Amino acid sequence: MNSGTAGRLLAARGARLPAIRTGRLATWMLAALLTAAAWTLLAPPALGGQTSYVVTHGESMLPAFHTGDFALVREQPRYQVGDVIAYRSSTLHVVVLHRIIGTESDGLRTRGDHNNWTDPDLITPDEVIGRLWLHIPTIGSALTTLRTAAPAVLIAVATTATTALTAHGARRRRSHRKATPMHRNGSHPPASSLRFIGAVAVILGCALLLLSFRGATSEGPAVIGSVVHRIDVSYQAPADAEVYQGGELTTGDPVFTTLTPRVDVRVGYRVTGDVPEQAPGRLDLAARLSSPNGWQRLIPLGSTAVVSNGVTEVTGTLDLAQLQAVVDRVQRRTGSSGVGQQLDLVSTVTGRSATATGAVPQLPSVSFRFGDGQLVLDDGHHSRGAPVTRTATETVTAAASGGARVDFAGLSVAAWQVRAAGAVAVVLGALVGGVGLVGCRRDPLAGLTKPVITVTDHQQVATAVETSSLNGLLDLAHRYDWPVLHLPAPDESIYLERVC
């Protein structure tokens, strides 16, 4: 079409050309950020991510965890005392969620918060799945399907599809119109530019906040030494001088129950090593009967002593006749044999430890073979009269004072500084973007299927019928697929449309 074509000419005036909208670019960038965030936070190791999903069972982590709770764990470059970790137990052949209570040169030691014994596994780095990142109570059973990679795939595909459709729609609309140069009065930046700057600032701020929370690493407690929990066990009783030298049964001697039905036991407890502060506790003594088929019975001896300044002593009596009666009753009711019974003297310390873990490790027991009318110390070639010594060692740590830090591009920055910068960027970006949204008018040229044609014939304006608004004129062009003529002027822009 040219200016000589017959028909009525409509005109509309505007003070400036409308701005090219940048909202779609911001939407595209936001969708891309959401895709990356979803992948980073939720992708399992099977798809190259670092997040695994655990549904808890049992009572070993009470009161924090109950059966059916849902836990997300993430791989970490290092693990420290006090971390709750998920690991593959080589003993139980299941995934276990317990707390680290000590470290050794070749692995980690863990224990359930509700247990009074240390896990049997020495956990190697290859067996650790990750550290607790998020705990959601009670919904674990309903979310068991999150153990697989499917949910992360669906999230990534859905978010990526949204991004692709948004970008495709923007390209399709742009293909139907031709961008025209903007004419603006004054020295203020375009409102669309403010929107773009605000969107970039918000995205950058969100990235910094995400990095400060998820990418920060703790300075971990510094190892300042070790603590040794030591017990010295001895026993004695008056005895037949024809059987025992000197007429006294002492530590290391076999006990013949027909001659000596009761034995006095003494347990000394001491904490040594790099102990910053001694904490009070209690030492309890018990006897544990067990058999090779797995049966066992714990019998408290009623002996208790208070631990003060890391030292205490407790005494008790082993009533061998009573213990044999327990074994006999079990044999009669079950029809099993009493061959191979074992008796363990179990010492348990309750209360707080002097270390950063807040828990005392389980003390090793002293074992005896019990049966055929005898109680025999199971300790190889033990020197007669010398106490039987057992020890348990744990690491003493001091809490880090520097707080978490973020390592990026060779720089190490305090996490709170990165967090503050991210918050400032989000607030400023929102303010700048808000100003841009208020000042940016809707693009009236959006949706035109034919390009805007620039003309220079000012005579056409004199014969044109002026419409009430520019939007009304462009709506007609969009509805009937008419081309729009643009006549630049020093103070205003005139848009023309020929109605055929």
Backbone torsions as a table, in degrees:
resi	resn	phi	psi	omega
1	MET	NA	144.3	176.8
2	ASN	-129.7	178.2	-175.5
3	SER	-69.6	-13.6	-178.9
4	GLY	-89.2	-4.6	-178.1
5	THR	-67.9	138.7	-177.8
6	ALA	-70.4	153.5	177.2
7	GLY	136.3	168.8	-179.1
8	ARG	-81.5	139.5	-177.5
9	LEU	-107.0	122.4	177.0
10	LEU	-100.9	149.9	-178.6
11	ALA	-138.3	151.3	174.0
12	ALA	-143.3	145.3	-176.1
13	ARG	-112.8	145.8	176.8
14	GLY	-144.1	149.2	-177.6
15	ALA	-73.0	-23.7	-179.1
16	ARG	-156.6	165.1	173.1
17	LEU	-76.6	141.8	-178.7
18	PRO	-66.9	154.4	-178.4
19	ALA	-77.2	151.0	174.7
20	ILE	-80.1	124.2	-174.7
21	ARG	-73.3	142.3	178.6
22	THR	-115.7	8.1	-178.7
23	GLY	-59.9	-35.6	-178.2
24	ARG	-66.7	-35.8	177.3
25	LEU	-63.4	-43.5	178.6
26	ALA	-63.1	-39.8	178.3
27	THR	-62.4	-43.6	179.7
28	TRP	-61.4	-44.5	-179.3
29	MET	-65.7	-39.6	179.1
30	LEU	-64.9	-41.6	178.5
31	ALA	-63.2	-40.0	177.7
32	ALA	-63.8	-39.4	178.4
33	LEU	-64.5	-42.0	178.7
34	LEU	-63.4	-39.3	177.7
35	THR	-61.6	-47.2	-179.8
36	ALA	-64.2	-40.2	-179.6
37	ALA	-65.5	-43.8	179.2
38	ALA	-61.4	-42.0	179.4
39	TRP	-65.8	-45.9	-177.3
40	THR	-62.1	-40.7	-173.4
41	LEU	-85.4	-29.2	-168.8
42	LEU	-117.9	-14.5	-175.4
43	ALA	-67.0	130.9	179.0
44	PRO	-79.5	165.7	179.3
45	PRO	-57.8	-28.9	-179.9
46	ALA	-62.1	-23.3	179.5
47	LEU	-112.5	20.7	177.3
48	GLY	89.3	4.4	179.5
49	GLY	-90.0	-168.0	-176.5
50	GLN	-129.2	9.7	-175.4
51	THR	-109.8	130.4	174.9
52	SER	-121.3	159.4	-173.7
53	TYR	-119.9	134.3	-176.8
54	VAL	-131.2	131.3	171.6
55	VAL	-106.2	122.8	-171.6
56	THR	-83.3	150.9	176.3
57	HIS	-139.3	147.0	176.1
58	GLY	92.2	-172.2	-172.8
59	GLU	-121.3	10.5	-172.3
60	SER	-69.2	-18.4	-178.8
61	MET	-114.0	20.4	173.3
62	LEU	-62.1	149.5	1.8
63	PRO	-89.8	-0.8	-175.3
64	ALA	-72.7	-40.5	-175.2
65	PHE	-118.9	139.9	175.3
66	HIS	-123.9	166.8	176.7
67	THR	-59.1	132.0	179.7
68	GLY	92.1	0.9	175.4
69	ASP	-73.5	156.8	-176.6
70	PHE	-115.4	129.4	-177.9
71	ALA	-129.6	136.1	172.1
72	LEU	-105.6	128.9	178.5
73	VAL	-121.4	145.1	-178.0
74	ARG	-126.7	144.0	177.6
75	GLU	-63.3	142.8	179.6
76	GLN	-131.4	152.2	178.4
77	PRO	-67.8	-23.7	179.0
78	ARG	-154.5	158.4	-179.4
79	TYR	-129.6	149.5	-173.7
80	GLN	-136.3	167.1	179.3
81	VAL	-58.7	132.3	-178.6
82	GLY	102.3	-18.5	178.4
83	ASP	-70.5	140.7	169.6
84	VAL	-91.7	121.5	-175.3
85	ILE	-125.8	155.4	169.6
86	ALA	-103.8	134.5	-179.8
87	TYR	-145.0	158.8	177.8
88	ARG	-89.4	112.7	-177.3
89	SER	-78.4	122.4	177.1
90	SER	-75.4	-16.2	178.6
91	THR	-87.9	-46.6	-177.1
92	LEU	-91.3	-17.1	-179.5
93	HIS	61.6	35.5	174.9
94	VAL	-139.2	170.4	174.3
95	VAL	-84.7	129.0	-176.7
96	VAL	-116.4	138.4	176.7
97	LEU	-113.7	99.9	-178.1
98	HIS	-136.5	173.4	-176.7
99	ARG	-99.2	141.5	176.2
100	ILE	-74.3	126.4	178.6
101	ILE	-115.1	-8.3	179.9
102	GLY	-169.6	159.0	178.6
103	THR	-125.7	145.3	174.2
104	GLU	-127.8	171.5	-175.1
105	SER	-61.9	-28.9	-176.1
106	ASP	-118.1	17.0	177.3
107	GLY	168.7	-172.7	-177.1
108	LEU	-116.2	150.3	173.7
109	ARG	-111.5	135.3	-176.9
110	THR	-129.6	164.9	176.7
111	ARG	-157.3	144.4	171.9
112	GLY	-71.8	141.7	-177.7
113	ASP	-59.1	-27.7	-176.7
114	HIS	-94.8	-3.5	-178.2
115	ASN	-93.9	154.6	173.4
116	ASN	-110.7	19.6	176.2
117	TRP	-133.3	153.6	179.1
118	THR	-85.1	142.2	179.3
119	ASP	-60.3	143.1	-177.4
120	PRO	-70.4	-21.6	-176.0
121	ASP	-77.0	137.0	164.1
122	LEU	-95.4	107.9	-165.8
123	ILE	-85.4	123.4	177.4
124	THR	-87.8	160.7	179.6
125	PRO	-56.6	-33.5	-179.3
126	ASP	-67.8	-22.1	-178.3
127	GLU	-88.2	-13.3	-179.4
128	VAL	-79.5	126.9	178.0
129	ILE	-87.3	-41.3	179.4
130	GLY	168.4	172.2	179.0
131	ARG	-95.4	146.6	179.9
132	LEU	-56.7	127.0	-179.5
133	TRP	-114.3	-39.1	-178.3
134	LEU	-148.6	134.1	179.6
135	HIS	-120.4	122.3	178.4
136	ILE	-121.0	110.7	-176.4
137	PRO	-67.7	149.8	164.8
138	THR	69.8	-16.2	-172.7
139	ILE	-99.7	10.4	-176.0
140	GLY	-61.9	-40.4	-178.0
141	SER	-63.3	-39.0	-179.0
142	ALA	-72.4	-21.6	-176.1
143	LEU	-109.1	24.1	-179.7
144	THR	-59.0	-30.8	-179.4
145	THR	-63.7	-17.6	179.1
146	LEU	-71.7	-5.4	174.8
147	ARG	-65.6	-26.4	-177.1
148	THR	-89.2	174.6	-179.2
149	ALA	-83.8	-9.8	-173.3
150	ALA	-57.7	-46.9	-178.4
151	PRO	-60.1	-41.0	179.3
152	ALA	-63.8	-37.7	177.4
153	VAL	-63.3	-44.4	-179.4
154	LEU	-62.9	-42.0	179.1
155	ILE	-62.3	-46.6	-178.7
156	ALA	-64.4	-43.2	-179.1
157	VAL	-64.9	-43.6	-178.7
158	ALA	-63.5	-44.2	-179.3
159	THR	-67.6	-41.1	178.8
160	THR	-65.5	-38.6	178.2
161	ALA	-62.9	-41.2	177.1
162	THR	-60.9	-42.8	178.2
163	THR	-61.7	-46.0	-178.0
164	ALA	-63.9	-42.3	-180.0
165	LEU	-65.6	-39.4	178.5
166	THR	-63.0	-46.5	-179.8
167	ALA	-65.6	-39.3	179.8
168	HIS	-63.9	-42.0	178.9
169	GLY	-64.1	-38.8	178.9
170	ALA	-65.4	-41.3	178.9
171	ARG	-65.9	-37.3	-178.2
172	ARG	-65.9	-40.6	179.2
173	ARG	-69.9	-36.7	-179.8
174	ARG	-68.7	-27.8	-179.1
175	SER	-68.9	-15.0	-177.2
176	HIS	-100.3	3.0	178.4
177	ARG	-141.8	160.6	179.8
178	LYS	-111.4	128.1	-180.0
179	ALA	-68.8	138.9	178.6
180	THR	-116.3	151.0	-179.2
181	PRO	-66.2	149.1	-178.3
182	MET	-92.2	140.1	174.3
183	HIS	-115.2	119.2	-176.6
184	ARG	-129.6	147.7	176.9
185	ASN	-100.4	148.9	177.4
186	GLY	83.9	177.7	-176.0
187	SER	-105.9	4.7	-179.3
188	HIS	-73.1	146.3	179.5
189	PRO	-67.3	150.7	178.7
190	PRO	-59.0	145.6	179.1
191	ALA	-62.7	-35.6	179.0
192	SER	-64.4	-35.3	176.9
193	SER	-65.6	-38.1	177.4
194	LEU	-63.5	-39.4	177.7
195	ARG	-63.1	-42.4	-179.6
196	PHE	-64.4	-46.2	179.7
197	ILE	-61.8	-43.0	179.2
198	GLY	-62.1	-42.1	-179.8
199	ALA	-63.9	-43.1	179.3
200	VAL	-62.8	-41.9	-179.3
201	ALA	-64.4	-41.5	179.3
202	VAL	-64.4	-43.7	179.7
203	ILE	-63.4	-43.3	178.1
204	LEU	-62.8	-42.9	178.7
205	GLY	-62.1	-42.1	178.0
206	CYS	-62.8	-39.6	178.6
207	ALA	-63.3	-40.8	178.4
208	LEU	-65.8	-41.4	178.2
209	LEU	-63.1	-43.2	178.4
210	LEU	-61.5	-43.0	180.0
211	LEU	-64.9	-38.3	-176.9
212	SER	-68.8	-30.1	-178.6
213	PHE	-90.8	-42.0	-172.9
214	ARG	-98.8	-24.0	-177.6
215	GLY	-98.1	-4.0	-178.2
216	ALA	-76.3	145.0	176.6
217	THR	-120.6	137.4	178.9
218	SER	-74.5	151.8	176.7
219	GLU	-77.1	3.2	173.8
220	GLY	54.1	145.5	179.2
221	PRO	-64.6	140.3	179.2
222	ALA	-81.1	133.4	178.0
223	VAL	-77.8	120.5	-177.6
224	ILE	-112.5	0.7	177.8
225	GLY	155.2	-159.5	-179.6
226	SER	-139.7	157.9	178.4
227	VAL	-120.3	134.9	178.4
228	VAL	-112.2	120.6	173.3
229	HIS	-94.8	118.6	-173.3
230	ARG	-120.8	135.6	171.9
231	ILE	-122.5	141.1	175.6
232	ASP	-119.9	116.1	-175.4
233	VAL	-108.8	131.7	175.3
234	SER	-140.5	158.9	177.9
235	TYR	-145.9	156.1	-179.2
236	GLN	-161.7	163.0	177.1
237	ALA	-169.4	150.5	171.7
238	PRO	-62.6	142.2	-174.1
239	ALA	-146.3	170.4	179.6
240	ASP	-69.7	123.6	-177.2
241	ALA	-66.8	-21.3	178.3
242	GLU	-77.0	-16.4	179.4
243	VAL	-104.4	-42.2	-176.5
244	TYR	-113.3	134.5	-178.9
245	GLN	-61.9	131.1	179.0
246	GLY	77.2	2.3	178.3
247	GLY	71.7	22.9	179.9
248	GLU	-137.9	130.4	175.1
249	LEU	-86.7	130.1	-178.0
250	THR	-135.4	174.8	-175.3
251	THR	-53.5	130.7	-179.0
252	GLY	101.6	-21.9	179.6
253	ASP	-77.4	146.2	170.0
254	PRO	-71.3	147.2	-179.0
255	VAL	-108.8	120.3	176.0
256	PHE	-93.7	113.8	-169.9
257	THR	-65.3	-26.2	178.5
258	THR	-71.1	-28.7	179.0
259	LEU	-91.5	-37.2	-175.1
260	THR	-131.0	88.9	-177.3
261	PRO	-78.0	-13.8	-178.6
262	ARG	-133.0	138.2	-179.1
263	VAL	-130.9	133.7	176.1
264	ASP	-85.6	133.3	-177.0
265	VAL	-119.3	138.2	176.1
266	ARG	-125.4	133.7	177.8
267	VAL	-126.7	118.6	173.8
268	GLY	-100.6	137.6	-177.7
269	TYR	-124.8	136.5	-179.9
270	ARG	-148.9	140.7	174.1
271	VAL	-106.2	126.0	178.5
272	THR	-130.3	164.0	178.1
273	GLY	114.3	-156.5	-176.3
274	ASP	-84.2	82.5	-176.1
275	VAL	-105.7	109.3	-179.3
276	PRO	-70.1	-29.4	-177.1
277	GLU	-158.4	128.0	179.1
278	GLN	-84.3	131.5	179.7
279	ALA	-111.7	142.9	-179.4
280	PRO	-70.2	157.5	178.0
281	GLY	-163.6	-164.6	-177.6
282	ARG	-141.5	139.5	179.1
283	LEU	-109.8	124.0	179.0
284	ASP	-116.9	148.4	-177.6
285	LEU	-122.4	135.3	-179.8
286	ALA	-146.4	160.8	175.2
287	ALA	-112.2	134.0	180.0
288	ARG	-117.7	118.6	175.1
289	LEU	-93.4	140.1	179.9
290	SER	-152.4	162.6	178.3
291	SER	-133.9	163.6	-177.5
292	PRO	-60.2	-23.1	-178.9
293	ASN	-80.6	1.8	176.7
294	GLY	103.7	-10.4	178.5
295	TRP	-67.9	141.7	175.1
296	GLN	-154.4	156.6	179.4
297	ARG	-144.5	126.7	178.9
298	LEU	-98.5	125.3	-176.8
299	ILE	-120.9	106.8	177.7
300	PRO	-62.0	141.5	179.3
301	LEU	-94.0	0.1	178.2
302	GLY	71.0	20.9	-178.2
303	SER	-109.8	123.2	-177.6
304	THR	-139.2	143.5	176.0
305	ALA	-142.9	148.4	179.3
306	VAL	-86.1	133.5	177.2
307	VAL	-88.4	120.3	179.5
308	SER	-129.5	127.7	-177.9
309	ASN	56.3	32.7	174.2
310	GLY	76.5	12.5	-177.0
311	VAL	-135.3	139.4	171.2
312	THR	-162.8	172.1	177.7
313	GLU	-146.5	136.4	179.3
314	VAL	-131.0	141.9	178.4
315	THR	-123.5	151.2	179.3
316	GLY	-156.9	177.2	-178.1
317	THR	-125.7	129.5	173.4
318	LEU	-91.6	110.7	176.3
319	ASP	-89.9	93.2	-173.7
320	LEU	-65.9	-32.4	178.1
321	ALA	-65.1	-41.3	178.5
322	GLN	-65.7	-41.8	179.6
323	LEU	-65.4	-39.1	178.0
324	GLN	-66.3	-33.6	177.6
325	ALA	-64.8	-37.5	176.8
326	VAL	-61.6	-45.5	-180.0
327	VAL	-63.4	-41.8	-178.5
328	ASP	-63.9	-41.2	179.9
329	ARG	-63.2	-41.3	179.1
330	VAL	-64.2	-40.7	179.9
331	GLN	-64.7	-40.7	-179.5
332	ARG	-66.0	-39.7	-176.7
333	ARG	-77.1	-27.8	-176.5
334	THR	-104.0	-16.9	-176.7
335	GLY	73.2	16.2	-178.5
336	SER	-90.6	167.2	180.0
337	SER	-91.0	151.0	179.8
338	GLY	-94.7	12.2	-178.0
339	VAL	-69.4	135.2	173.2
340	GLY	83.1	24.0	177.1
341	GLN	-68.2	148.9	178.4
342	GLN	-127.8	141.8	176.0
343	LEU	-121.1	127.0	179.0
344	ASP	-116.4	132.9	169.4
345	LEU	-86.8	116.7	-173.5
346	VAL	-109.7	121.5	176.3
347	SER	-106.3	128.2	-177.9
348	THR	-125.5	126.9	175.9
349	VAL	-103.6	124.0	176.0
350	THR	-112.8	154.9	-175.3
351	GLY	113.7	-169.9	-176.1
352	ARG	-92.4	144.3	176.5
353	SER	-83.8	169.3	175.7
354	ALA	-82.3	-2.5	-176.3
355	THR	-99.5	176.4	-176.8
356	ALA	-71.4	-16.1	-177.9
357	THR	-74.5	-23.6	179.8
358	GLY	76.9	8.3	-178.5
359	ALA	-141.1	140.2	178.9
360	VAL	-86.5	133.9	178.9
361	PRO	-67.2	158.3	178.1
362	GLN	-65.8	132.2	-179.6
363	LEU	-82.4	141.0	178.6
364	PRO	-63.9	148.3	179.8
365	SER	-92.1	166.2	174.3
366	VAL	-110.4	124.3	-169.9
367	SER	-104.7	146.2	175.6
368	PHE	-132.2	149.2	168.4
369	ARG	-87.5	130.1	-172.8
370	PHE	-128.1	115.8	179.9
371	GLY	161.6	164.6	-178.7
372	ASP	56.6	33.3	177.4
373	GLY	73.4	20.3	-178.3
374	GLN	-135.3	152.1	170.1
375	LEU	-125.3	113.4	-172.3
376	VAL	-121.7	128.1	178.5
377	LEU	-63.4	128.2	-178.8
378	ASP	-97.8	73.0	-175.3
379	ASP	-142.3	34.2	176.5
380	GLY	62.6	-136.2	-177.9
381	HIS	-93.3	81.2	-178.6
382	HIS	-88.5	139.5	179.2
383	SER	-71.5	127.8	-178.0
384	ARG	-61.9	130.4	177.9
385	GLY	90.7	-16.4	179.9
386	ALA	-84.1	139.7	178.3
387	PRO	-62.9	151.1	174.2
388	VAL	-88.5	121.9	-174.8
389	THR	-106.7	135.5	173.9
390	ARG	-132.8	144.3	-179.7
391	THR	-134.1	155.2	172.3
392	ALA	-137.1	131.5	-175.0
393	THR	-113.7	139.1	173.9
394	GLU	-136.0	160.6	-176.1
395	THR	-89.0	137.1	175.0
396	VAL	-97.9	127.4	-179.2
397	THR	-126.0	157.4	174.6
398	ALA	-117.2	137.3	-178.2
399	ALA	-62.9	141.7	177.9
400	ALA	-71.9	143.3	-178.3
401	SER	-100.8	-13.7	-174.4
402	GLY	-85.4	-12.3	-179.0
403	GLY	77.1	-179.7	-178.9
404	ALA	-71.3	152.3	179.7
405	ARG	-135.1	157.4	178.5
406	VAL	-114.6	123.9	178.0
407	ASP	-103.8	122.3	-177.5
408	PHE	-152.4	129.4	175.9
409	ALA	53.1	40.0	177.7
410	GLY	81.8	-0.9	179.9
411	LEU	-106.7	147.7	176.0
412	SER	-121.8	115.3	-175.3
413	VAL	-123.3	143.2	176.9
414	ALA	-60.3	137.8	-176.3
415	ALA	-60.7	-35.3	-178.5
416	TRP	-66.9	-30.6	177.8
417	GLN	-69.9	-42.2	176.6
418	VAL	-63.6	-39.6	179.6
419	ARG	-63.9	-42.6	179.9
420	ALA	-65.8	-41.8	178.4
421	ALA	-62.8	-40.4	178.2
422	GLY	-63.7	-42.0	179.6
423	ALA	-64.8	-42.0	178.4
424	VAL	-63.0	-42.5	179.8
425	ALA	-62.8	-40.3	179.3
426	VAL	-65.3	-44.8	-178.6
427	VAL	-65.1	-48.6	179.8
428	LEU	-64.0	-41.2	178.2
429	GLY	-61.5	-40.5	178.4
430	ALA	-64.9	-40.0	179.3
431	LEU	-66.1	-47.7	-179.8
432	VAL	-64.2	-44.0	178.1
433	GLY	-63.3	-36.7	177.3
434	GLY	-63.6	-41.4	176.1
435	VAL	-61.4	-41.1	178.9
436	GLY	-65.4	-39.1	179.1
437	LEU	-65.1	-39.8	178.9
438	VAL	-67.1	-40.0	-174.4
439	GLY	-87.2	-12.5	-176.0
440	CYS	-91.4	115.9	178.8
441	ARG	-76.0	160.3	176.1
442	ARG	-65.1	137.4	-179.3
443	ASP	-74.1	106.8	-177.9
444	PRO	-72.0	-14.2	-180.0
445	LEU	-86.3	-5.9	-179.0
446	ALA	-65.2	136.0	176.1
447	GLY	93.2	-6.5	177.5
448	LEU	-68.6	135.1	-177.7
449	THR	-91.1	-10.6	177.9
450	LYS	-123.4	149.8	-177.5
451	PRO	-68.3	154.6	174.2
452	VAL	-79.4	127.1	-175.3
453	ILE	-100.5	123.0	178.2
454	THR	-85.0	127.9	179.7
455	VAL	-124.1	165.7	-178.7
456	THR	-127.1	7.5	-176.6
457	ASP	-85.0	97.6	-178.7
458	HIS	-72.9	-14.8	-178.8
459	GLN	-68.3	-25.2	-178.4
460	GLN	-66.5	-27.3	-176.6
461	VAL	-66.3	-33.9	-177.3
462	ALA	-64.2	-30.8	-176.9
463	THR	-98.8	1.0	-176.1
464	ALA	-83.7	150.7	174.5
465	VAL	-94.9	120.1	-174.3
466	GLU	-82.0	131.4	179.3
467	THR	-85.6	170.0	-175.7
468	SER	-73.6	-27.1	-177.5
469	SER	-154.8	157.0	176.7
470	LEU	-67.5	-38.7	-179.5
471	ASN	-61.8	-38.7	178.1
472	GLY	-62.9	-41.2	179.1
473	LEU	-63.4	-44.7	-177.4
474	LEU	-72.6	-27.3	174.8
475	ASP	-64.3	-39.6	176.8
476	LEU	-63.2	-42.6	-179.7
477	ALA	-62.7	-38.9	179.8
478	HIS	-69.9	-40.2	-176.5
479	ARG	-68.6	-42.3	-173.8
480	TYR	-104.5	7.2	177.2
481	ASP	60.0	44.1	178.3
482	TRP	-95.9	145.1	174.3
483	PRO	-73.9	153.7	179.5
484	VAL	-113.3	133.9	176.4
485	LEU	-98.1	139.8	179.5
486	HIS	-119.9	122.6	179.6
487	LEU	-111.5	102.7	179.9
488	PRO	-66.5	145.6	176.6
489	ALA	-141.3	158.3	-176.9
490	PRO	-59.6	-42.0	-173.7
491	ASP	-106.8	-13.3	-177.6
492	GLU	-155.2	164.3	175.2
493	SER	-111.0	136.3	-179.3
494	ILE	-115.1	128.6	177.0
495	TYR	-108.6	133.8	-177.0
496	LEU	-120.3	150.9	178.6
497	GLU	-148.4	124.4	-178.3
498	ARG	-94.1	121.8	178.1
499	VAL	-90.1	109.8	-174.5
500	CYS	-81.6	NA	NA
